[in-house]
Amino acid sequence: TECGDLTEKYHVIRNTIKEYRPQLVDKSLLSLLSNSTKQKYGIVNFHEVLAYPKIKELATKVIQSSPVLYTFEDLQQDYGFILYELSYDNFDSNAILEVNKIRDMVYVFTDDVFIGQIYRNSPEKSIQLPSFKKLSLMVENMGRINYGPHLHDFKGILGDVKVNKRIVSQENAWNIWTL
């Protein structure tokens, strides 16, 4: 299990090894294995500490007018969030935002109002937007994949960001906060 407890699967594998290759099983170590101690912590109540957009106050790094949507790795951000923000004179309503290559979750805001989210494994990578002057994309790193073809699991916005099929991810006006 995630907490390291011995499972039925562990015992089946260990016993199979013991049956076919007993020299590989150190019996003195087997007696040392046990499940971890668990504790109850009771009910934990959560409350909002800092609402969006005030979350920017927690930024450890701020980059202004960037032509590049830096990844978590580019910014030496191992975990947490990165907020990407772009301002416009005005975008008409019913604009379609497309973010095709994201790792892991993008929370979409227009003019500081939450519109929706796009998840890396979701088949739908677009969202309809109301008219807006400011587009904010807050990307959450939800952990690393540490096996198989996704071993190098870079985080952030890794592809183009499009509004009404126009690539906006290469414009020189992105402000970026590491959170």
N, C-alpha and C positions, 0 to 999 in steps of 0.2 A: 504494500500500500504506500501511499505518499508519505505517511508518517514512519515507514520502515518496519511495520509489523510483519510478522511471519504469517504467510497466508497458506491456504491449502495447496496452491500452485507451487509455492516454495518447497513445501514438504514432499510433493510428488517428484519434483525435479531432483531434490537432494537424495531421496530414496532411490531413484533411478540411477543416479551417479554412483551411489553407494553399492547398488547391486552389480553394476557392470564394471565400475572402476573404483573399487574400495580404497585403493592406495591414494586416491585424490581427496578422500574425506578425512579430515583431521578430527577424530572423535573428541579430543580434548577441547577443541574450539566449539563444537556443537553444543556442549553443555553451557557455554557462556551466552548463547543467543536467547533473547527473550523480547517480548513486546515492550514498547515504551509505556511509561506511566501516563495516564490521561488525567486531566482535571476539568472540572466544570467552572466556568467563569461567570455564570449567571447571564442575565440579560444585558446586552450592550445597546445603549441608546445612541443613535447618531443624530447630529444636528448640523445644519448648514453653518459653515464657518465663514466662507467667502463666496459670494455669488458671482457669476459671470456678469459683466466683464471685469469686475474688480480683481479677479484672479490674477490679472497681469501684475499686481503688486508683489506677487510671489516670484516673479521672474528672476532667474539667476543670470540670464544673458539676454540682451536685447540687440537685434540687428535691424537697422532701418534701411529702407529703399534697396532691398536686395534683388538682384536679377535672378537669383537661384533659390529654389526651395530646398534648403539644406536638410539632410536626413539627421536622425538622432546621432548616428555615428560621426557625421561631419561636425556636429556640434558637441561631441563628446558627452552626450546625454544618454546614459545607460538605461533609464527607465523614466516613467512619468508621462508628461505631455509636452507637445510643442504646438504653439498657436501661430498660425500663418494668417496674415490679414492684408487685404487689398482694398483700396478705396477707388470709387468711380464717381463721375459727375452724376450719373443715374443709369440704372439698368431697368428696362421696362419689365412689367410683371410677366409671369409665365416663362421666365428664362429657365433653361434647363442646365443644371450643373452636372458635369461628368467628372468623376475622379476614379480612374480605372485601376491604378496600381497603388493601393494604400496598404500600410502595415501599422496598426491593425484596425483601429476604429477611427472614423472621422465624424466629429460632431459639427454640424453646419449651422452657422448663425448669419443672419443678415441684419444689419443695423442693430446689433446686440440682442436680437431675438432668436431663440432656438427654433430651427426649422425642421431638423431631422438628423439622421445619422446614416452612415454607410459603413458596413463591416466588410473586411477583406474577403471573407468566405461567402458573402451574400452574392447571388447572381445579379442583383440589381445594383448598378454602380452610378446611378444618376438620381437626381432629386429636383423637383420643380421648385423654383424660387419666386417669391413675390418681388415687386420692384424694390430696388435697394441702392444704397450708395456705398455701403461697406460690406464686404464678404469676409467672414472669419471662418477658418477651418482649424478646429482644435483636434489634433491627432493624439490618440492614446496608444502607448506601447503596452500591450497586454501580455508580455512575456515572450520568451524566445522558444523557437522550435529547435530542438537539439538532436535531430536525427534525420537521416535520409537526404533527399534532394534539397530540402529547405534549411540545411545546416547553417548556411550564411544568411540569416533571417534579418536583413536590414530593415530599419523602421523609419516611418515617416511617409511623405508623399514621394513615391519613386517614379511616377509617370506624369503625363500631362494633366493639367487641370483645365477643363473647357467650360465655357459658358456660352450657350447657343452655338456649339461647335467651334467657337473661337478659342484658340489656345491662350490662356491668360497666365499660365505658370511660368512664362518666360518674360513677363513684363517687369520693369525695373522698380516697381513700387511696393514690393512685399515687405511688410514689417513682421518680424519673427521674435517670439518670446519662448524661452525654454522654461518649463514649469515643473 
